[in-house]
């Protein structure tokens, strides 16, 4: 019975996280490699990416066929096979551009470069046919799985023709094996004379990646500017504005890929003492055009910065460095992380880095790593989030084990009548919950502004929860039983009776209740930081919970559960413990809430193979692969790997091998305590399902306050 309970708890817990992946597309992690540059193809760490793009092929101005220079032919021919050696699942694309001069003039803002070779190609059906056939043929010949068009500045006359090109290109690329089609686009579809055939792009492209950089350059402007600003307090020249414009024009977020520049720009200040954004500059600094790769910037700061350090600017989301008259803006590690969080928050499809040779020992590429990228990263995310909470579920499972094979008789259970008999309900609570305050309906109605939507904090199975404020200024939360609630009066009784008897710093304090006018309402202390799930699932808020804070939450929940089992007057199984039922106070201390389901409960359930991930990786000494680099346990006595080990000990096949709840607490507190190697979890394989069936097919229900309790050691 207990083994089945453990399986169900883990399945419910993990399924809440897996919902985030159920409808999501693969998170794109793409990068450009420029053929023939000083960065060897063999040095690419392809394991950090889902897609790699080999750049650039051109278009022959006479034949309009794809053209690759003889010097770069060798690189294009071996690119796909070379990068797959380190990452067999990598997808490769061949990128085509408008030529170096035309592209550079586009970046500088010179719009008098058309008709370019691409403009000439899209405007003629025979030229398009030549281009499409040769590009598809070359991509398949060299083993590429897609084609990328890097055309930065098509004008209004190109728009319709570009739409026709995409229609025809998609038809040709759809032949098996189908090729991925992507296209580089300006950061905003409405920027100056840029015009894009959005309907055709939505239909034919797998994604469009924003060239979200080179907004301001020292070679064309005599004032300092942020070349890749995510936000801009003073103008619309920002990535955020551009993305909102793309979405407003109807282009879907799940087909937008955010461009990340692995380069920055240096200006020479007119006045070294005036080093803000938008101040006068005399031109580029350090290099001819001011452009500097991230690796070069890091080396320059180290060698010539004279001890000065770059500063992260959250208003623009950029790293800034100033030394004397030199002013540099670039995307550092902090900036890259912030932009990835932004992309996730906006539900974009992923990111692409330009370009890989500018990275410094893969610092930016690693910073850009997001948990949801492929199957292995999904597993890492599950375990990363699971570790801080897993012990909570294990402790619940140990309580269930404590009561296994125990026949508990229900004695003295008084039943309430229908909610309409508010007098009888009040009498029941007056005798069974004497320490709680009885609130009038009118007081609660006034405190919540007539249960207004502005005061609504959320809604659960019990019903809506509102914030209220008494005339003396005391804030509280009120949970109001809904007529359509999946829980009911029995759970309401349960929670009032239980919480009136439970007093612990890690349990949510109930102030009182109301049963007037056929209502059933519970009044709690109000916690402004709300619930743990709002931090775990938020791409930005989760960084608030560093490892030490998560350890504090683990310890607090553990102490709350120890109180429920060991130190209160009777033992309690919460049975609905999850991230949304762990509330956080002003100092992010946890408080367990929602005791409406607090009782032992048993019925037939399906098994879930949820433990194989952790155990197999642990057995192969690969546990560290699950640890996100943003969580640092170096200064904490509670180590991530120790938590993993304790978690695996608690779900071993044989219940006798599992540590008790008190032992779990000791292992977490004492870093010098020897921890045994875990054996295979009970739910790591499905081979024993039939053996369990006969012993777990019974239906048993246990109430929280029955007096006959098992004396078995809980595990």
Buried (B, 14 or more C-beta within 10 A) or exposed (E): BBBBBBBBBBBBBBEBBEEBEEEEEBBBBBBBBBBEBEBEBEEBBBEBBBBBBBBBBBBBEEEBBBBBEEEBEEBBBBBBEBBBEEBEEBBBBBBBBBBEEBBBBBBBEEEEBBEBBBBBBBBEEEBBEBBBEBBBEBBBEBBBBBBBBBBBBBBEBBBBBBBBBBBBBBEBBEEEEEBBBBBBBBBBBBBEEBBBBBEBBBEBBBBBBBBBBBBBBBBBBEEBBBBBBBBBEEEEBBBBBBBBBBBEEEBBEBBBBBBBBBBBBBBBBBEEEEBEBEBEBEBBBBBEBBBBBBBBBBEBBEEEBEEEEBEBBEEBBBBBBBBBBBBBBBBBBBBBBBBBBBBBEBEBBBBBBBBBBBBBEBBBBBBBBBBBBBEBBBBBBBBBBBBBBBBBBBBBBBBBBBBBEBEBEEEEEEEBEEBEBBEEBBEBBEEBBEEBEBBEBEBBBBBBBEBEEEBEBEBBBBBBBBBBBBEEEEEBBBBBBBEEBEBBBEBBBBBBBBBBBBEBEBBBBBBBBBBBEBBBBBBBBBBEBBBBBBBBBBBEEBEEBBBBBBBBBBBBBBBBBBBBBEEBEBBBBBBBBBBBBBBBBEEBBBBBBBBBBBBBBBEEBEBBBBBBBBBBBBBEEEBEEBBBEBBEBEEBEBBBBBBBBBBBBBBBBEBEEBBBBBBBBEBBEEEEEEBEEBBBBBBBBEEEEEEBEEEBEEEBEBBBBBEEEBEEBBB
